[in-house]
Amino acid sequence: MTAKPPSLRERQRLDLRHRVHRSALAMFARDGYDAVTMEQLAAEVGISLSTLFRHMRTKDELFVGVLEVGRAEVVANVRRLSESTDVVSALGAAILLRTEQFEDEPDLELWRRAMTSAPERVRRSALFAEDERAELVAVVEDRAPDLDAGLVVTVLLAATAYAYEQWLRGDGSEGLHALTRRALAGVRLGPTQINPAPR
């Protein structure tokens, strides 16, 4: 059955969210995360503060909300990979697929500058929420019950977080995808090693 196209109201809502996210990124990158207020953002977009609050209650929610789709894609990528693939390699490949997709984002450098200005709590929350970690652990447990799923997921996400921080602090000469691939390639989990093929 063909999916019902979004209504005019839904299209308007999505368009407004896109404009808010794009304006917020530009302002955070230009002025720094702490210097931007929700009042200034509403004025920049041309909407009332009450309208903005109906969509995003806080700056943290606004900023991290931009990343929720990408994080969900990592989980979906793991589930799509063949069950014949070693689950540790599958998780590494799913992370790398997302970082490769992320490098095609048109606002990537703007996003990097904006995130660099954000407090540590925001930078950390940009990676994976607890429910997403739990879902990845469940996937590993289901595919490889003999492994310590919590340890596997924690180690791989720590390597990903390390690459992400290196990318934020860098000069932009090395991309997030390359840094993540190198970090994951150095991970050893007992007899298993992530060794992704070069891009």
CNS distance restraints for C-alpha pairs under 8 A (distance, minus, plus):
assign (resid   6 and name CA) (resid  10 and name CA) 5.80 0.50 0.50
assign (resid   6 and name CA) (resid  11 and name CA) 6.27 0.50 0.50
assign (resid   7 and name CA) (resid  11 and name CA) 6.23 0.50 0.50
assign (resid   8 and name CA) (resid  12 and name CA) 6.11 0.50 0.50
assign (resid   9 and name CA) (resid  13 and name CA) 6.17 0.50 0.50
assign (resid  10 and name CA) (resid  14 and name CA) 6.19 0.50 0.50
assign (resid  11 and name CA) (resid  15 and name CA) 6.04 0.50 0.50
assign (resid  12 and name CA) (resid  16 and name CA) 6.12 0.50 0.50
assign (resid  13 and name CA) (resid  17 and name CA) 6.28 0.50 0.50
assign (resid  14 and name CA) (resid  18 and name CA) 6.18 0.50 0.50
assign (resid  15 and name CA) (resid  19 and name CA) 6.28 0.50 0.50
assign (resid  16 and name CA) (resid  20 and name CA) 6.13 0.50 0.50
assign (resid  17 and name CA) (resid  21 and name CA) 6.07 0.50 0.50
assign (resid  17 and name CA) (resid  55 and name CA) 7.39 0.50 0.50
assign (resid  18 and name CA) (resid  22 and name CA) 6.06 0.50 0.50
assign (resid  19 and name CA) (resid  23 and name CA) 6.03 0.50 0.50
assign (resid  19 and name CA) (resid  45 and name CA) 6.87 0.50 0.50
assign (resid  20 and name CA) (resid  24 and name CA) 5.98 0.50 0.50
assign (resid  20 and name CA) (resid  41 and name CA) 7.61 0.50 0.50
assign (resid  20 and name CA) (resid  45 and name CA) 6.28 0.50 0.50
assign (resid  21 and name CA) (resid  25 and name CA) 6.15 0.50 0.50
assign (resid  21 and name CA) (resid  62 and name CA) 7.20 0.50 0.50
assign (resid  21 and name CA) (resid  63 and name CA) 7.52 0.50 0.50
assign (resid  21 and name CA) (resid  66 and name CA) 6.84 0.50 0.50
assign (resid  22 and name CA) (resid  26 and name CA) 6.37 0.50 0.50
assign (resid  23 and name CA) (resid  27 and name CA) 6.16 0.50 0.50
assign (resid  23 and name CA) (resid  41 and name CA) 7.19 0.50 0.50
assign (resid  23 and name CA) (resid  44 and name CA) 7.08 0.50 0.50
assign (resid  23 and name CA) (resid  45 and name CA) 6.77 0.50 0.50
assign (resid  24 and name CA) (resid  28 and name CA) 5.94 0.50 0.50
assign (resid  24 and name CA) (resid  41 and name CA) 6.52 0.50 0.50
assign (resid  24 and name CA) (resid  63 and name CA) 7.78 0.50 0.50
assign (resid  25 and name CA) (resid  29 and name CA) 6.02 0.50 0.50
assign (resid  25 and name CA) (resid  63 and name CA) 7.97 0.50 0.50
assign (resid  25 and name CA) (resid 110 and name CA) 6.63 0.50 0.50
assign (resid  25 and name CA) (resid 111 and name CA) 6.10 0.50 0.50
assign (resid  25 and name CA) (resid 114 and name CA) 5.96 0.50 0.50
assign (resid  26 and name CA) (resid  30 and name CA) 6.09 0.50 0.50
assign (resid  26 and name CA) (resid 110 and name CA) 6.62 0.50 0.50
assign (resid  26 and name CA) (resid 114 and name CA) 7.44 0.50 0.50
assign (resid  27 and name CA) (resid  31 and name CA) 5.70 0.50 0.50
assign (resid  27 and name CA) (resid  32 and name CA) 7.22 0.50 0.50
assign (resid  27 and name CA) (resid  33 and name CA) 7.90 0.50 0.50
assign (resid  27 and name CA) (resid  36 and name CA) 6.83 0.50 0.50
assign (resid  27 and name CA) (resid  41 and name CA) 7.87 0.50 0.50
assign (resid  27 and name CA) (resid 114 and name CA) 7.89 0.50 0.50
assign (resid  28 and name CA) (resid  32 and name CA) 4.64 0.50 0.50
assign (resid  28 and name CA) (resid  33 and name CA) 4.71 0.50 0.50
assign (resid  28 and name CA) (resid  35 and name CA) 7.88 0.50 0.50
assign (resid  28 and name CA) (resid  36 and name CA) 6.57 0.50 0.50
assign (resid  28 and name CA) (resid 113 and name CA) 7.80 0.50 0.50
assign (resid  28 and name CA) (resid 114 and name CA) 4.80 0.50 0.50
assign (resid  28 and name CA) (resid 115 and name CA) 7.83 0.50 0.50
assign (resid  28 and name CA) (resid 117 and name CA) 7.12 0.50 0.50
assign (resid  29 and name CA) (resid  33 and name CA) 7.49 0.50 0.50
assign (resid  29 and name CA) (resid 110 and name CA) 6.08 0.50 0.50
assign (resid  29 and name CA) (resid 111 and name CA) 7.15 0.50 0.50
assign (resid  29 and name CA) (resid 112 and name CA) 7.95 0.50 0.50
assign (resid  29 and name CA) (resid 113 and name CA) 4.97 0.50 0.50
assign (resid  29 and name CA) (resid 114 and name CA) 3.89 0.50 0.50
assign (resid  29 and name CA) (resid 115 and name CA) 7.64 0.50 0.50
assign (resid  29 and name CA) (resid 117 and name CA) 7.15 0.50 0.50
assign (resid  30 and name CA) (resid 114 and name CA) 7.60 0.50 0.50
assign (resid  31 and name CA) (resid  35 and name CA) 6.07 0.50 0.50
assign (resid  31 and name CA) (resid  36 and name CA) 6.76 0.50 0.50
assign (resid  32 and name CA) (resid  36 and name CA) 6.79 0.50 0.50
assign (resid  32 and name CA) (resid 114 and name CA) 6.76 0.50 0.50
assign (resid  32 and name CA) (resid 117 and name CA) 5.10 0.50 0.50
assign (resid  32 and name CA) (resid 118 and name CA) 7.16 0.50 0.50
assign (resid  33 and name CA) (resid 114 and name CA) 6.83 0.50 0.50
assign (resid  33 and name CA) (resid 115 and name CA) 7.89 0.50 0.50
assign (resid  33 and name CA) (resid 117 and name CA) 5.39 0.50 0.50
assign (resid  33 and name CA) (resid 118 and name CA) 5.05 0.50 0.50
assign (resid  33 and name CA) (resid 119 and name CA) 7.67 0.50 0.50
assign (resid  34 and name CA) (resid 117 and name CA) 7.79 0.50 0.50
assign (resid  34 and name CA) (resid 118 and name CA) 7.14 0.50 0.50
assign (resid  36 and name CA) (resid  40 and name CA) 6.57 0.50 0.50
assign (resid  36 and name CA) (resid  41 and name CA) 7.19 0.50 0.50
assign (resid  37 and name CA) (resid  41 and name CA) 6.33 0.50 0.50
assign (resid  37 and name CA) (resid  59 and name CA) 7.94 0.50 0.50
assign (resid  38 and name CA) (resid  42 and name CA) 6.13 0.50 0.50
assign (resid  38 and name CA) (resid  49 and name CA) 7.26 0.50 0.50
assign (resid  38 and name CA) (resid  52 and name CA) 7.95 0.50 0.50
assign (resid  38 and name CA) (resid  58 and name CA) 7.62 0.50 0.50
assign (resid  38 and name CA) (resid  59 and name CA) 6.93 0.50 0.50
assign (resid  39 and name CA) (resid  43 and name CA) 6.30 0.50 0.50
assign (resid  39 and name CA) (resid  49 and name CA) 6.05 0.50 0.50
assign (resid  40 and name CA) (resid  44 and name CA) 6.12 0.50 0.50
assign (resid  41 and name CA) (resid  45 and name CA) 6.27 0.50 0.50
assign (resid  42 and name CA) (resid  46 and name CA) 5.98 0.50 0.50
assign (resid  42 and name CA) (resid  47 and name CA) 5.25 0.50 0.50
assign (resid  42 and name CA) (resid  48 and name CA) 5.90 0.50 0.50
assign (resid  42 and name CA) (resid  49 and name CA) 5.53 0.50 0.50
assign (resid  42 and name CA) (resid  52 and name CA) 6.23 0.50 0.50
assign (resid  43 and name CA) (resid  47 and name CA) 6.18 0.50 0.50
assign (resid  43 and name CA) (resid  48 and name CA) 7.19 0.50 0.50
assign (resid  43 and name CA) (resid  49 and name CA) 7.95 0.50 0.50
assign (resid  47 and name CA) (resid  51 and name CA) 6.41 0.50 0.50
assign (resid  47 and name CA) (resid  52 and name CA) 6.91 0.50 0.50
assign (resid  48 and name CA) (resid  52 and name CA) 6.45 0.50 0.50
assign (resid  49 and name CA) (resid  53 and name CA) 6.20 0.50 0.50
assign (resid  50 and name CA) (resid  54 and name CA) 6.34 0.50 0.50
assign (resid  51 and name CA) (resid  55 and name CA) 6.95 0.50 0.50
assign (resid  52 and name CA) (resid  56 and name CA) 6.10 0.50 0.50
assign (resid  52 and name CA) (resid  57 and name CA) 7.70 0.50 0.50
assign (resid  53 and name CA) (resid  57 and name CA) 4.83 0.50 0.50
assign (resid  53 and name CA) (resid  58 and name CA) 7.66 0.50 0.50
assign (resid  56 and name CA) (resid  61 and name CA) 6.28 0.50 0.50
assign (resid  56 and name CA) (resid  62 and name CA) 5.58 0.50 0.50
assign (resid  57 and name CA) (resid  61 and name CA) 6.67 0.50 0.50
assign (resid  57 and name CA) (resid  62 and name CA) 7.56 0.50 0.50
assign (resid  58 and name CA) (resid  62 and name CA) 6.25 0.50 0.50
assign (resid  59 and name CA) (resid  63 and name CA) 6.07 0.50 0.50
assign (resid  60 and name CA) (resid  64 and name CA) 6.03 0.50 0.50
assign (resid  60 and name CA) (resid 122 and name CA) 6.37 0.50 0.50
assign (resid  61 and name CA) (resid  65 and name CA) 5.69 0.50 0.50
assign (resid  62 and name CA) (resid  66 and name CA) 6.87 0.50 0.50
assign (resid  63 and name CA) (resid  67 and name CA) 7.63 0.50 0.50
assign (resid  63 and name CA) (resid 122 and name CA) 7.90 0.50 0.50
assign (resid  64 and name CA) (resid  68 and name CA) 6.78 0.50 0.50
assign (resid  64 and name CA) (resid 122 and name CA) 7.15 0.50 0.50
assign (resid  64 and name CA) (resid 125 and name CA) 6.89 0.50 0.50
assign (resid  64 and name CA) (resid 126 and name CA) 5.47 0.50 0.50
assign (resid  67 and name CA) (resid  71 and name CA) 6.36 0.50 0.50
assign (resid  67 and name CA) (resid 126 and name CA) 6.49 0.50 0.50
assign (resid  68 and name CA) (resid  72 and name CA) 6.17 0.50 0.50
assign (resid  69 and name CA) (resid  73 and name CA) 6.25 0.50 0.50
assign (resid  70 and name CA) (resid  74 and name CA) 6.79 0.50 0.50
assign (resid  70 and name CA) (resid  98 and name CA) 6.87 0.50 0.50
assign (resid  70 and name CA) (resid 102 and name CA) 7.82 0.50 0.50
assign (resid  71 and name CA) (resid  75 and name CA) 7.02 0.50 0.50
assign (resid  71 and name CA) (resid 127 and name CA) 7.23 0.50 0.50
assign (resid  71 and name CA) (resid 128 and name CA) 6.52 0.50 0.50
assign (resid  71 and name CA) (resid 132 and name CA) 7.81 0.50 0.50
assign (resid  72 and name CA) (resid  76 and name CA) 6.32 0.50 0.50
assign (resid  72 and name CA) (resid 132 and name CA) 7.43 0.50 0.50
assign (resid  73 and name CA) (resid  77 and name CA) 5.85 0.50 0.50
assign (resid  73 and name CA) (resid  98 and name CA) 6.90 0.50 0.50
assign (resid  74 and name CA) (resid  78 and name CA) 6.41 0.50 0.50
assign (resid  74 and name CA) (resid  94 and name CA) 5.44 0.50 0.50
assign (resid  74 and name CA) (resid  95 and name CA) 5.67 0.50 0.50
assign (resid  74 and name CA) (resid  97 and name CA) 7.73 0.50 0.50
assign (resid  74 and name CA) (resid  98 and name CA) 6.08 0.50 0.50
assign (resid  75 and name CA) (resid  79 and name CA) 6.57 0.50 0.50
assign (resid  75 and name CA) (resid  94 and name CA) 7.54 0.50 0.50
assign (resid  75 and name CA) (resid 132 and name CA) 7.27 0.50 0.50
assign (resid  75 and name CA) (resid 135 and name CA) 7.39 0.50 0.50
assign (resid  75 and name CA) (resid 136 and name CA) 6.43 0.50 0.50
assign (resid  76 and name CA) (resid  80 and name CA) 6.26 0.50 0.50
assign (resid  77 and name CA) (resid  81 and name CA) 6.47 0.50 0.50
assign (resid  77 and name CA) (resid  94 and name CA) 5.05 0.50 0.50
assign (resid  77 and name CA) (resid  97 and name CA) 7.69 0.50 0.50
assign (resid  78 and name CA) (resid  90 and name CA) 6.01 0.50 0.50
assign (resid  78 and name CA) (resid  91 and name CA) 5.69 0.50 0.50
assign (resid  78 and name CA) (resid  93 and name CA) 7.90 0.50 0.50
assign (resid  78 and name CA) (resid  94 and name CA) 5.36 0.50 0.50
assign (resid  78 and name CA) (resid 139 and name CA) 7.94 0.50 0.50
assign (resid  79 and name CA) (resid 139 and name CA) 7.55 0.50 0.50
assign (resid  81 and name CA) (resid  85 and name CA) 7.06 0.50 0.50
assign (resid  81 and name CA) (resid  90 and name CA) 6.55 0.50 0.50
assign (resid  83 and name CA) (resid  87 and name CA) 7.78 0.50 0.50
assign (resid  83 and name CA) (resid 143 and name CA) 7.40 0.50 0.50
assign (resid  85 and name CA) (resid  89 and name CA) 6.99 0.50 0.50
assign (resid  85 and name CA) (resid  90 and name CA) 6.06 0.50 0.50
assign (resid  86 and name CA) (resid  90 and name CA) 5.99 0.50 0.50
assign (resid  87 and name CA) (resid  91 and name CA) 6.10 0.50 0.50
assign (resid  87 and name CA) (resid 140 and name CA) 6.29 0.50 0.50
assign (resid  87 and name CA) (resid 143 and name CA) 6.43 0.50 0.50
assign (resid  87 and name CA) (resid 144 and name CA) 6.83 0.50 0.50
assign (resid  88 and name CA) (resid  92 and name CA) 6.31 0.50 0.50
assign (resid  88 and name CA) (resid 140 and name CA) 7.74 0.50 0.50
assign (resid  88 and name CA) (resid 152 and name CA) 7.24 0.50 0.50
assign (resid  88 and name CA) (resid 192 and name CA) 7.50 0.50 0.50
assign (resid  88 and name CA) (resid 194 and name CA) 7.09 0.50 0.50
assign (resid  89 and name CA) (resid  93 and name CA) 5.97 0.50 0.50
assign (resid  89 and name CA) (resid 193 and name CA) 7.74 0.50 0.50
assign (resid  89 and name CA) (resid 194 and name CA) 5.64 0.50 0.50
assign (resid  89 and name CA) (resid 195 and name CA) 7.67 0.50 0.50
assign (resid  89 and name CA) (resid 196 and name CA) 7.77 0.50 0.50
assign (resid  90 and name CA) (resid  94 and name CA) 6.08 0.50 0.50
assign (resid  91 and name CA) (resid  95 and name CA) 6.31 0.50 0.50
assign (resid  92 and name CA) (resid  96 and name CA) 6.26 0.50 0.50
assign (resid  92 and name CA) (resid 156 and name CA) 7.12 0.50 0.50
assign (resid  92 and name CA) (resid 184 and name CA) 6.79 0.50 0.50
assign (resid  92 and name CA) (resid 194 and name CA) 6.60 0.50 0.50
assign (resid  92 and name CA) (resid 196 and name CA) 7.60 0.50 0.50
assign (resid  93 and name CA) (resid  97 and name CA) 6.02 0.50 0.50
assign (resid  93 and name CA) (resid 196 and name CA) 6.93 0.50 0.50
assign (resid  94 and name CA) (resid  98 and name CA) 6.44 0.50 0.50
assign (resid  95 and name CA) (resid  99 and name CA) 6.40 0.50 0.50
assign (resid  95 and name CA) (resid 160 and name CA) 7.93 0.50 0.50
assign (resid  96 and name CA) (resid 100 and name CA) 6.04 0.50 0.50
assign (resid  96 and name CA) (resid 177 and name CA) 6.56 0.50 0.50
assign (resid  96 and name CA) (resid 180 and name CA) 7.01 0.50 0.50
assign (resid  96 and name CA) (resid 181 and name CA) 6.59 0.50 0.50
assign (resid  97 and name CA) (resid 101 and name CA) 6.23 0.50 0.50
assign (resid  98 and name CA) (resid 102 and name CA) 5.96 0.50 0.50
assign (resid  99 and name CA) (resid 103 and name CA) 6.34 0.50 0.50
assign (resid  99 and name CA) (resid 176 and name CA) 6.56 0.50 0.50
assign (resid  99 and name CA) (resid 177 and name CA) 4.95 0.50 0.50
assign (resid  99 and name CA) (resid 180 and name CA) 7.64 0.50 0.50
assign (resid 100 and name CA) (resid 104 and name CA) 7.18 0.50 0.50
assign (resid 100 and name CA) (resid 177 and name CA) 5.52 0.50 0.50
assign (resid 101 and name CA) (resid 105 and name CA) 7.28 0.50 0.50
assign (resid 102 and name CA) (resid 108 and name CA) 7.54 0.50 0.50
assign (resid 103 and name CA) (resid 108 and name CA) 6.63 0.50 0.50
assign (resid 103 and name CA) (resid 175 and name CA) 7.56 0.50 0.50
assign (resid 103 and name CA) (resid 176 and name CA) 7.38 0.50 0.50
assign (resid 103 and name CA) (resid 177 and name CA) 7.15 0.50 0.50
assign (resid 104 and name CA) (resid 108 and name CA) 7.63 0.50 0.50
assign (resid 107 and name CA) (resid 111 and name CA) 5.95 0.50 0.50
assign (resid 108 and name CA) (resid 112 and name CA) 6.18 0.50 0.50
assign (resid 109 and name CA) (resid 113 and name CA) 6.29 0.50 0.50
assign (resid 110 and name CA) (resid 114 and name CA) 6.19 0.50 0.50
assign (resid 111 and name CA) (resid 115 and name CA) 6.03 0.50 0.50
assign (resid 112 and name CA) (resid 116 and name CA) 6.08 0.50 0.50
assign (resid 112 and name CA) (resid 168 and name CA) 6.16 0.50 0.50
assign (resid 113 and name CA) (resid 117 and name CA) 6.59 0.50 0.50
assign (resid 113 and name CA) (resid 168 and name CA) 7.72 0.50 0.50
assign (resid 114 and name CA) (resid 118 and name CA) 6.72 0.50 0.50
assign (resid 115 and name CA) (resid 123 and name CA) 6.55 0.50 0.50
assign (resid 115 and name CA) (resid 168 and name CA) 7.45 0.50 0.50
assign (resid 116 and name CA) (resid 123 and name CA) 7.95 0.50 0.50
assign (resid 116 and name CA) (resid 168 and name CA) 5.82 0.50 0.50
assign (resid 116 and name CA) (resid 169 and name CA) 7.32 0.50 0.50
assign (resid 118 and name CA) (resid 122 and name CA) 6.16 0.50 0.50
assign (resid 118 and name CA) (resid 123 and name CA) 6.47 0.50 0.50
assign (resid 119 and name CA) (resid 123 and name CA) 6.48 0.50 0.50
assign (resid 120 and name CA) (resid 124 and name CA) 6.02 0.50 0.50
assign (resid 121 and name CA) (resid 125 and name CA) 6.18 0.50 0.50
assign (resid 122 and name CA) (resid 126 and name CA) 6.21 0.50 0.50
assign (resid 123 and name CA) (resid 127 and name CA) 7.36 0.50 0.50
assign (resid 124 and name CA) (resid 128 and name CA) 7.99 0.50 0.50
assign (resid 125 and name CA) (resid 129 and name CA) 6.57 0.50 0.50
assign (resid 127 and name CA) (resid 161 and name CA) 7.11 0.50 0.50
assign (resid 128 and name CA) (resid 132 and name CA) 6.07 0.50 0.50
assign (resid 128 and name CA) (resid 133 and name CA) 6.41 0.50 0.50
assign (resid 129 and name CA) (resid 133 and name CA) 6.35 0.50 0.50
assign (resid 130 and name CA) (resid 134 and name CA) 6.12 0.50 0.50
assign (resid 131 and name CA) (resid 135 and name CA) 6.20 0.50 0.50
assign (resid 132 and name CA) (resid 136 and name CA) 6.29 0.50 0.50
assign (resid 133 and name CA) (resid 137 and name CA) 6.19 0.50 0.50
assign (resid 133 and name CA) (resid 153 and name CA) 7.30 0.50 0.50
assign (resid 134 and name CA) (resid 138 and name CA) 6.17 0.50 0.50
assign (resid 135 and name CA) (resid 139 and name CA) 6.29 0.50 0.50
assign (resid 136 and name CA) (resid 140 and name CA) 6.34 0.50 0.50
assign (resid 136 and name CA) (resid 153 and name CA) 6.84 0.50 0.50
assign (resid 137 and name CA) (resid 141 and name CA) 6.10 0.50 0.50
assign (resid 137 and name CA) (resid 149 and name CA) 5.30 0.50 0.50
assign (resid 137 and name CA) (resid 150 and name CA) 5.71 0.50 0.50
assign (resid 137 and name CA) (resid 153 and name CA) 6.17 0.50 0.50
assign (resid 138 and name CA) (resid 142 and name CA) 6.07 0.50 0.50
assign (resid 138 and name CA) (resid 149 and name CA) 7.57 0.50 0.50
assign (resid 139 and name CA) (resid 143 and name CA) 6.16 0.50 0.50
assign (resid 140 and name CA) (resid 144 and name CA) 5.65 0.50 0.50
assign (resid 140 and name CA) (resid 145 and name CA) 7.31 0.50 0.50
assign (resid 140 and name CA) (resid 147 and name CA) 7.81 0.50 0.50
assign (resid 140 and name CA) (resid 149 and name CA) 5.46 0.50 0.50
assign (resid 140 and name CA) (resid 153 and name CA) 7.97 0.50 0.50
assign (resid 141 and name CA) (resid 145 and name CA) 4.75 0.50 0.50
assign (resid 141 and name CA) (resid 146 and name CA) 7.85 0.50 0.50
assign (resid 141 and name CA) (resid 147 and name CA) 7.19 0.50 0.50
assign (resid 141 and name CA) (resid 148 and name CA) 7.76 0.50 0.50
assign (resid 141 and name CA) (resid 149 and name CA) 5.52 0.50 0.50
assign (resid 144 and name CA) (resid 149 and name CA) 7.94 0.50 0.50
assign (resid 145 and name CA) (resid 149 and name CA) 7.74 0.50 0.50
assign (resid 147 and name CA) (resid 152 and name CA) 7.66 0.50 0.50
assign (resid 148 and name CA) (resid 152 and name CA) 6.32 0.50 0.50
assign (resid 149 and name CA) (resid 153 and name CA) 6.19 0.50 0.50
assign (resid 150 and name CA) (resid 154 and name CA) 6.00 0.50 0.50
assign (resid 151 and name CA) (resid 155 and name CA) 6.02 0.50 0.50
assign (resid 152 and name CA) (resid 156 and name CA) 6.26 0.50 0.50
assign (resid 152 and name CA) (resid 189 and name CA) 7.24 0.50 0.50
assign (resid 153 and name CA) (resid 157 and name CA) 5.98 0.50 0.50
assign (resid 154 and name CA) (resid 158 and name CA) 5.96 0.50 0.50
assign (resid 155 and name CA) (resid 159 and name CA) 6.30 0.50 0.50
assign (resid 155 and name CA) (resid 187 and name CA) 7.72 0.50 0.50
assign (resid 156 and name CA) (resid 160 and name CA) 6.26 0.50 0.50
assign (resid 156 and name CA) (resid 184 and name CA) 6.82 0.50 0.50
assign (resid 156 and name CA) (resid 187 and name CA) 7.35 0.50 0.50
assign (resid 157 and name CA) (resid 161 and name CA) 6.03 0.50 0.50
assign (resid 158 and name CA) (resid 162 and name CA) 6.12 0.50 0.50
assign (resid 159 and name CA) (resid 163 and name CA) 6.37 0.50 0.50
assign (resid 159 and name CA) (resid 180 and name CA) 7.40 0.50 0.50
assign (resid 159 and name CA) (resid 183 and name CA) 5.54 0.50 0.50
assign (resid 159 and name CA) (resid 184 and name CA) 6.00 0.50 0.50
assign (resid 159 and name CA) (resid 187 and name CA) 7.45 0.50 0.50
assign (resid 160 and name CA) (resid 164 and name CA) 6.16 0.50 0.50
assign (resid 160 and name CA) (resid 180 and name CA) 5.76 0.50 0.50
assign (resid 160 and name CA) (resid 183 and name CA) 6.87 0.50 0.50
assign (resid 160 and name CA) (resid 184 and name CA) 7.09 0.50 0.50
assign (resid 161 and name CA) (resid 165 and name CA) 6.20 0.50 0.50
assign (resid 162 and name CA) (resid 166 and name CA) 6.27 0.50 0.50
assign (resid 162 and name CA) (resid 183 and name CA) 7.47 0.50 0.50
assign (resid 163 and name CA) (resid 167 and name CA) 6.14 0.50 0.50
assign (resid 163 and name CA) (resid 176 and name CA) 6.85 0.50 0.50
assign (resid 163 and name CA) (resid 179 and name CA) 5.28 0.50 0.50
assign (resid 163 and name CA) (resid 180 and name CA) 5.02 0.50 0.50
assign (resid 163 and name CA) (resid 183 and name CA) 6.21 0.50 0.50
assign (resid 164 and name CA) (resid 168 and name CA) 6.28 0.50 0.50
assign (resid 164 and name CA) (resid 176 and name CA) 6.46 0.50 0.50
assign (resid 164 and name CA) (resid 179 and name CA) 7.71 0.50 0.50
assign (resid 164 and name CA) (resid 180 and name CA) 7.23 0.50 0.50
assign (resid 165 and name CA) (resid 169 and name CA) 6.18 0.50 0.50
assign (resid 166 and name CA) (resid 170 and name CA) 5.90 0.50 0.50
assign (resid 166 and name CA) (resid 179 and name CA) 7.62 0.50 0.50
assign (resid 167 and name CA) (resid 171 and name CA) 7.88 0.50 0.50
assign (resid 167 and name CA) (resid 172 and name CA) 6.99 0.50 0.50
assign (resid 167 and name CA) (resid 174 and name CA) 7.29 0.50 0.50
assign (resid 167 and name CA) (resid 175 and name CA) 6.78 0.50 0.50
assign (resid 167 and name CA) (resid 176 and name CA) 5.62 0.50 0.50
assign (resid 167 and name CA) (resid 179 and name CA) 7.17 0.50 0.50
assign (resid 170 and name CA) (resid 174 and name CA) 7.62 0.50 0.50
assign (resid 174 and name CA) (resid 178 and name CA) 6.71 0.50 0.50
assign (resid 174 and name CA) (resid 179 and name CA) 6.91 0.50 0.50
assign (resid 175 and name CA) (resid 179 and name CA) 6.32 0.50 0.50
assign (resid 176 and name CA) (resid 180 and name CA) 5.96 0.50 0.50
assign (resid 177 and name CA) (resid 181 and name CA) 6.09 0.50 0.50
assign (resid 178 and name CA) (resid 182 and name CA) 6.24 0.50 0.50
assign (resid 179 and name CA) (resid 183 and name CA) 6.19 0.50 0.50
assign (resid 180 and name CA) (resid 184 and name CA) 6.08 0.50 0.50
assign (resid 181 and name CA) (resid 185 and name CA) 6.03 0.50 0.50
assign (resid 181 and name CA) (resid 196 and name CA) 6.75 0.50 0.50
assign (resid 182 and name CA) (resid 186 and name CA) 6.55 0.50 0.50
assign (resid 183 and name CA) (resid 187 and name CA) 6.92 0.50 0.50
assign (resid 184 and name CA) (resid 194 and name CA) 5.85 0.50 0.50
assign (resid 184 and name CA) (resid 195 and name CA) 7.27 0.50 0.50
assign (resid 184 and name CA) (resid 196 and name CA) 7.80 0.50 0.50
assign (resid 185 and name CA) (resid 193 and name CA) 7.14 0.50 0.50
assign (resid 185 and name CA) (resid 194 and name CA) 5.00 0.50 0.50
assign (resid 185 and name CA) (resid 195 and name CA) 4.72 0.50 0.50
assign (resid 185 and name CA) (resid 196 and name CA) 6.41 0.50 0.50
assign (resid 186 and name CA) (resid 193 and name CA) 7.63 0.50 0.50
assign (resid 186 and name CA) (resid 194 and name CA) 7.13 0.50 0.50
assign (resid 186 and name CA) (resid 195 and name CA) 7.83 0.50 0.50
assign (resid 187 and name CA) (resid 193 and name CA) 5.99 0.50 0.50
assign (resid 187 and name CA) (resid 194 and name CA) 6.01 0.50 0.50
assign (resid 188 and name CA) (resid 192 and name CA) 5.97 0.50 0.50
assign (resid 188 and name CA) (resid 193 and name CA) 4.58 0.50 0.50
assign (resid 188 and name CA) (resid 194 and name CA) 6.86 0.50 0.50
assign (resid 189 and name CA) (resid 193 and name CA) 6.11 0.50 0.50
